[in-house]
């Protein structure tokens, strides 16, 4: 046992016995923290990819968010189990043991997910995923909390290793997922944790042979699993088609008798090619079992194509607008072409040049590899150019004007991020995007949107009318530029850059009847007397119904069609209010955060030995203030990260790369700030924290107000320049964000309250998860700019609290980080 600086006692871990000093721990410990942090982030991303295949995307969001609460729960578990007992601490477990368990549970999570994937998810309560998958994060949180408790004065180096490890994990996850798939990436995370356990065991004072041998054996076993998985000799199968909520379920178990003939994994997701026993004339491609898109058998002849392709002219509503283009057939932009159906439509319509912009690189590669089947539609034939990029990013960069811009079913319904609801395609349908489309269209050019249902059509109409209002047009005037083709499924919305003429409108009306589409769901301009068309839209065109009245009318039916913007880009959130999964996770994470923050206080376990009387309200106020500081740091960090990720997707143009650049720059910058914080003198901790967090608050405020303009300015530059500019914008902010946490932990150690560190680690971990969910709630309700404003407010609270905690001259109040702890024997539990 070892005396603390404040006179208390705590166990000395197997690593702390050989540290040269409390400020400079062994290098193996720092490397172990790096590997542990990298392992946890890599595991998080790998599980997100695995669960995206098994579960619906909203459940992925819930399961991953709740599982990550284990990081905070591990801290509070360490605090309670390591509480003072008979004059000493009861150590939870050695870092070696915890890292061993982390590796074991990480590898086990792969077999757990792949095993449950064979069962219909409706028979497996989602909470079971949360309970089981939270185990590695619980152990990881306990491990990190215990290390920080043992070395509070070395928190600067340890926190830097933690942050840089996460930064390496953010980049390594992309490389690992592309090279190994999610199963191999998870095994790689397990290998990192086992190497950390081996480092902890070998460098411990006692060097127990059992711990070293066990860690070495586990590392060897996991390395073998990784090797055979990477080689393809053994790879746990991920069953597809067991979830009836996935589109691929009907394809595999429906009357057509589909079977998966090829699968590709990457950081973007799992892409499957489904072939049918029936001769349908097409195959289907699915991303994570959803977002199905057809790839047609095509002989290369647009005048006499295969039967299935030829039938698209009359049977697929998306071809209807091409009948009435007139002479405007020079070029077309297809956003989200998927398996190439929209490209075929444009080619059959006689479009001379076609630019197809697809965000999923695996899908493009698969279509190109099936050139023998699809006639080489993605290999440069027929005047088609295929570009792998986020569609809106391409639109904002291109100087070309198009006769047609087409978006067909632009939604993924998959989870490529832990937040789940940050869907890439949402930026394609906002009031801001409509303005961009109008700018990119020729004078008589048309925007064609093929949707899933009438609610999406109404929202597309609303955002278009709002965008046209900004051009000075009234709603009745704007309604002359649009028409709606009613169909179930696949209704069509068309927006023209100028008004349609009455003759064309009447011709389209007659064609609608001839092709058998639904008049009750259709609208064409200048036909106010047509009693069979949608009367609500006709009333809107006459000026007898206001736009806000339409929104209220639809809201009463349970649908939200209010306009969405780039700042609040949730086009496909059509239910009123917040999604129940988001609310459930928000509520649960808030309850757990409050519990972790206040339970030690309520149980009187948060009081230092003999510092003040246990019932002292002044001491309770001091501890609550400390809890507030660590909570605001965690919440603020996540609010910044999630809000910035949206704008960086537009700036970089490749969603996966954008997220990696943001995380790497932010975390490396924070790691640099953490390292420099070690040079702060003991008497300068509070003013340094106050200054650093005030800088963050001001920097985030600038981002909230000026980042969209910065993005627009930088879009004209090349990709390397945009990446460097992104890093240059974020790293200084991250640098300042790296100061408060390690300085707070260090101050706790200096005042003899190192036993509080696991508690504060738990508070920070739980508040980070709560912050990520709160960011989604705030973004859906208010917008991402408001999320940044909230983040600025969090750091301003930290700055104000740290500044006010400095004792004024002659004052008796003591700082929450400097209150002296009376030496003496800790009270019994």
Secondary structure in CASP SS format (residue, H / E / C, confidence):
PFRMAT SS
TARGET T0000
AUTHOR 0000-0000-0000
METHOD secondary structure of the structure
MODEL  1
X C 1.00
X E 1.00
X E 1.00
X C 1.00
X C 1.00
X C 1.00
X C 1.00
X C 1.00
X E 1.00
X E 1.00
X C 1.00
X C 1.00
X C 1.00
X C 1.00
X C 1.00
X H 1.00
X H 1.00
X H 1.00
X C 1.00
X C 1.00
X C 1.00
X C 1.00
X C 1.00
X C 1.00
X C 1.00
X C 1.00
X H 1.00
X H 1.00
X H 1.00
X H 1.00
X H 1.00
X H 1.00
X H 1.00
X H 1.00
X H 1.00
X H 1.00
X H 1.00
X H 1.00
X H 1.00
X H 1.00
X H 1.00
X H 1.00
X H 1.00
X H 1.00
X H 1.00
X H 1.00
X H 1.00
X H 1.00
X H 1.00
X H 1.00
X H 1.00
X H 1.00
X H 1.00
X H 1.00
X C 1.00
X C 1.00
X H 1.00
X H 1.00
X H 1.00
X H 1.00
X H 1.00
X H 1.00
X H 1.00
X H 1.00
X H 1.00
X H 1.00
X H 1.00
X H 1.00
X H 1.00
X H 1.00
X H 1.00
X H 1.00
X H 1.00
X H 1.00
X H 1.00
X H 1.00
X H 1.00
X H 1.00
X H 1.00
X H 1.00
X H 1.00
X C 1.00
X C 1.00
X E 1.00
X E 1.00
X C 1.00
X C 1.00
X E 1.00
X E 1.00
X C 1.00
X C 1.00
X C 1.00
X C 1.00
X C 1.00
X H 1.00
X H 1.00
X H 1.00
X H 1.00
X H 1.00
X H 1.00
X H 1.00
X H 1.00
X H 1.00
X H 1.00
X H 1.00
X H 1.00
X H 1.00
X H 1.00
X H 1.00
X H 1.00
X H 1.00
X H 1.00
X H 1.00
X H 1.00
X H 1.00
X H 1.00
X C 1.00
X C 1.00
X C 1.00
X C 1.00
X H 1.00
X H 1.00
X H 1.00
X C 1.00
X C 1.00
X H 1.00
X H 1.00
X H 1.00
X H 1.00
X H 1.00
X H 1.00
X H 1.00
X H 1.00
X H 1.00
X H 1.00
X H 1.00
X H 1.00
X H 1.00
X H 1.00
X H 1.00
X H 1.00
X H 1.00
X H 1.00
X H 1.00
X H 1.00
X H 1.00
X H 1.00
X H 1.00
X H 1.00
X H 1.00
X C 1.00
X H 1.00
X H 1.00
X H 1.00
X H 1.00
X H 1.00
X H 1.00
X H 1.00
X H 1.00
X H 1.00
X H 1.00
X H 1.00
X H 1.00
X H 1.00
X H 1.00
X H 1.00
X H 1.00
X H 1.00
X H 1.00
X H 1.00
X H 1.00
X H 1.00
X H 1.00
X H 1.00
X H 1.00
X H 1.00
X H 1.00
X H 1.00
X H 1.00
X H 1.00
X H 1.00
X H 1.00
X H 1.00
X H 1.00
X H 1.00
X H 1.00
X H 1.00
X H 1.00
X H 1.00
X H 1.00
X H 1.00
X H 1.00
X H 1.00
X H 1.00
X H 1.00
X H 1.00
X H 1.00
X H 1.00
X H 1.00
X H 1.00
X H 1.00
X H 1.00
X C 1.00
X C 1.00
X C 1.00
X C 1.00
X C 1.00
X C 1.00
X H 1.00
X H 1.00
X H 1.00
X H 1.00
X H 1.00
X H 1.00
X H 1.00
X H 1.00
X H 1.00
X H 1.00
X H 1.00
X H 1.00
X H 1.00
X H 1.00
X H 1.00
X H 1.00
X H 1.00
X H 1.00
X H 1.00
X H 1.00
X H 1.00
X H 1.00
X H 1.00
X C 1.00
X C 1.00
X C 1.00
X C 1.00
X C 1.00
X C 1.00
X C 1.00
X C 1.00
X C 1.00
X C 1.00
X C 1.00
X C 1.00
X C 1.00
X C 1.00
X C 1.00
X H 1.00
X H 1.00
X H 1.00
X H 1.00
X H 1.00
X H 1.00
X H 1.00
X C 1.00
X C 1.00
X C 1.00
X C 1.00
X E 1.00
X E 1.00
X E 1.00
X E 1.00
X E 1.00
X E 1.00
X E 1.00
X E 1.00
X C 1.00
X C 1.00
X C 1.00
X C 1.00
X E 1.00
X E 1.00
X E 1.00
X E 1.00
X E 1.00
X E 1.00
X E 1.00
X C 1.00
X C 1.00
X C 1.00
X C 1.00
X C 1.00
X E 1.00
X E 1.00
X E 1.00
X E 1.00
X E 1.00
X E 1.00
X C 1.00
X C 1.00
X E 1.00
X E 1.00
X E 1.00
X E 1.00
X E 1.00
X E 1.00
X E 1.00
X C 1.00
X C 1.00
X C 1.00
X C 1.00
X C 1.00
X C 1.00
X C 1.00
X C 1.00
X C 1.00
X C 1.00
X H 1.00
X H 1.00
X H 1.00
X H 1.00
X C 1.00
X H 1.00
X H 1.00
X H 1.00
X H 1.00
X C 1.00
X H 1.00
X H 1.00
X H 1.00
X H 1.00
X H 1.00
X H 1.00
X H 1.00
X H 1.00
X C 1.00
X C 1.00
X C 1.00
X C 1.00
X C 1.00
X C 1.00
X E 1.00
X E 1.00
X E 1.00
X E 1.00
X E 1.00
X C 1.00
X C 1.00
X C 1.00
X C 1.00
X C 1.00
X H 1.00
X H 1.00
X H 1.00
X H 1.00
X H 1.00
X H 1.00
X H 1.00
X H 1.00
X C 1.00
X C 1.00
X C 1.00
X C 1.00
X E 1.00
X E 1.00
X E 1.00
X E 1.00
X E 1.00
X E 1.00
X C 1.00
X C 1.00
X H 1.00
X H 1.00
X H 1.00
X H 1.00
X H 1.00
X H 1.00
X H 1.00
X H 1.00
X H 1.00
X C 1.00
X H 1.00
X H 1.00
X H 1.00
X H 1.00
X C 1.00
X C 1.00
X C 1.00
X C 1.00
X C 1.00
X C 1.00
X H 1.00
X H 1.00
X H 1.00
X E 1.00
X E 1.00
X E 1.00
X E 1.00
X E 1.00
X C 1.00
X C 1.00
X H 1.00
X H 1.00
X H 1.00
X H 1.00
X H 1.00
X H 1.00
X H 1.00
X C 1.00
X C 1.00
X C 1.00
X C 1.00
X E 1.00
X E 1.00
X E 1.00
X E 1.00
X E 1.00
X E 1.00
X E 1.00
X C 1.00
X C 1.00
X C 1.00
X C 1.00
X C 1.00
X C 1.00
X C 1.00
X C 1.00
X C 1.00
X C 1.00
X C 1.00
X C 1.00
X C 1.00
X C 1.00
X C 1.00
X H 1.00
X H 1.00
X H 1.00
X H 1.00
X H 1.00
X C 1.00
X C 1.00
X H 1.00
X H 1.00
X H 1.00
X H 1.00
X H 1.00
X H 1.00
X H 1.00
X H 1.00
X H 1.00
X H 1.00
X E 1.00
X E 1.00
X E 1.00
X E 1.00
X E 1.00
X E 1.00
X E 1.00
X E 1.00
X E 1.00
X E 1.00
X C 1.00
X C 1.00
X C 1.00
X H 1.00
X H 1.00
X H 1.00
X H 1.00
X H 1.00
X H 1.00
X H 1.00
X H 1.00
X H 1.00
X H 1.00
X H 1.00
X H 1.00
X H 1.00
X H 1.00
X H 1.00
X H 1.00
X C 1.00
X C 1.00
X C 1.00
X C 1.00
X C 1.00
X H 1.00
X H 1.00
X H 1.00
X H 1.00
X H 1.00
X H 1.00
X H 1.00
X E 1.00
X E 1.00
X E 1.00
X E 1.00
X E 1.00
X C 1.00
X C 1.00
X C 1.00
X C 1.00
X C 1.00
X E 1.00
X E 1.00
X E 1.00
X E 1.00
X E 1.00
X C 1.00
X C 1.00
X C 1.00
X C 1.00
X C 1.00
X H 1.00
X H 1.00
X H 1.00
X H 1.00
X H 1.00
X H 1.00
X H 1.00
X H 1.00
X H 1.00
X H 1.00
X H 1.00
X H 1.00
X H 1.00
X H 1.00
X C 1.00
X C 1.00
X E 1.00
X E 1.00
X E 1.00
X E 1.00
X E 1.00
X E 1.00
X C 1.00
X C 1.00
X C 1.00
X C 1.00
X C 1.00
X C 1.00
X C 1.00
X C 1.00
X C 1.00
X C 1.00
X C 1.00
X H 1.00
X H 1.00
X H 1.00
X H 1.00
X H 1.00
X H 1.00
X H 1.00
X H 1.00
X C 1.00
X C 1.00
X C 1.00
X C 1.00
X H 1.00
X H 1.00
X H 1.00
X H 1.00
X H 1.00
X H 1.00
X H 1.00
X H 1.00
X H 1.00
X C 1.00
X C 1.00
X C 1.00
X E 1.00
X C 1.00
X C 1.00
X C 1.00
X C 1.00
X C 1.00
X C 1.00
X C 1.00
X C 1.00
X C 1.00
X C 1.00
X C 1.00
X C 1.00
X C 1.00
X C 1.00
X C 1.00
X E 1.00
X C 1.00
X C 1.00
X C 1.00
X C 1.00
X H 1.00
X H 1.00
X H 1.00
X H 1.00
X H 1.00
X H 1.00
X H 1.00
X H 1.00
X H 1.00
X H 1.00
X H 1.00
X H 1.00
X H 1.00
X H 1.00
X H 1.00
X H 1.00
X H 1.00
X H 1.00
X H 1.00
X H 1.00
X H 1.00
X H 1.00
X H 1.00
X C 1.00
X C 1.00
X C 1.00
X C 1.00
X C 1.00
X C 1.00
X C 1.00
X C 1.00
X C 1.00
X C 1.00
X C 1.00
X C 1.00
X C 1.00
X C 1.00
X H 1.00
X H 1.00
X H 1.00
X H 1.00
X H 1.00
X H 1.00
X H 1.00
X H 1.00
X H 1.00
X H 1.00
X H 1.00
X H 1.00
X H 1.00
X H 1.00
X H 1.00
X H 1.00
X H 1.00
X H 1.00
X H 1.00
X H 1.00
X H 1.00
X H 1.00
X H 1.00
X H 1.00
X H 1.00
X H 1.00
X H 1.00
X H 1.00
X H 1.00
X H 1.00
X H 1.00
X H 1.00
X H 1.00
X H 1.00
X H 1.00
X H 1.00
X C 1.00
X C 1.00
X H 1.00
X H 1.00
X H 1.00
X H 1.00
X H 1.00
X H 1.00
X H 1.00
X H 1.00
X H 1.00
X H 1.00
X H 1.00
X H 1.00
X H 1.00
X H 1.00
X H 1.00
X H 1.00
X H 1.00
X H 1.00
X H 1.00
X H 1.00
X H 1.00
X H 1.00
X H 1.00
X C 1.00
X C 1.00
X C 1.00
X C 1.00
X H 1.00
X H 1.00
X H 1.00
X H 1.00
X H 1.00
X H 1.00
X H 1.00
X H 1.00
X H 1.00
X H 1.00
X H 1.00
X H 1.00
X H 1.00
X H 1.00
X H 1.00
X H 1.00
X H 1.00
X H 1.00
X H 1.00
X H 1.00
X H 1.00
X H 1.00
X H 1.00
X H 1.00
X H 1.00
X H 1.00
X H 1.00
X H 1.00
X H 1.00
X H 1.00
X H 1.00
X H 1.00
X H 1.00
X C 1.00
X C 1.00
X C 1.00
X C 1.00
X H 1.00
X H 1.00
X H 1.00
X H 1.00
X H 1.00
X H 1.00
X H 1.00
X H 1.00
X H 1.00
X H 1.00
X H 1.00
X H 1.00
X H 1.00
X H 1.00
X H 1.00
X H 1.00
X H 1.00
X H 1.00
X H 1.00
X C 1.00
X C 1.00
X H 1.00
X H 1.00
X H 1.00
X H 1.00
X H 1.00
X H 1.00
X H 1.00
X H 1.00
X H 1.00
X H 1.00
X H 1.00
X C 1.00
X C 1.00
X C 1.00
X H 1.00
X H 1.00
X H 1.00
X H 1.00
X H 1.00
X H 1.00
X H 1.00
X H 1.00
X H 1.00
X H 1.00
X H 1.00
X H 1.00
X H 1.00
X H 1.00
X H 1.00
X H 1.00
X H 1.00
X H 1.00
X H 1.00
X H 1.00
X H 1.00
X H 1.00
X H 1.00
X H 1.00
X H 1.00
X H 1.00
X H 1.00
X H 1.00
X C 1.00
X C 1.00
X H 1.00
X H 1.00
X H 1.00
X H 1.00
X H 1.00
X H 1.00
X H 1.00
X H 1.00
X H 1.00
X H 1.00
X H 1.00
X H 1.00
X H 1.00
X H 1.00
X H 1.00
X H 1.00
X H 1.00
X H 1.00
X H 1.00
X H 1.00
X H 1.00
X C 1.00
X C 1.00
X C 1.00
X C 1.00
X C 1.00
X C 1.00
X C 1.00
X C 1.00
X C 1.00
X C 1.00
X C 1.00
X C 1.00
X C 1.00
X C 1.00
X C 1.00
X C 1.00
X C 1.00
X C 1.00
X C 1.00
X C 1.00
X C 1.00
X C 1.00
X C 1.00
X C 1.00
X C 1.00
END
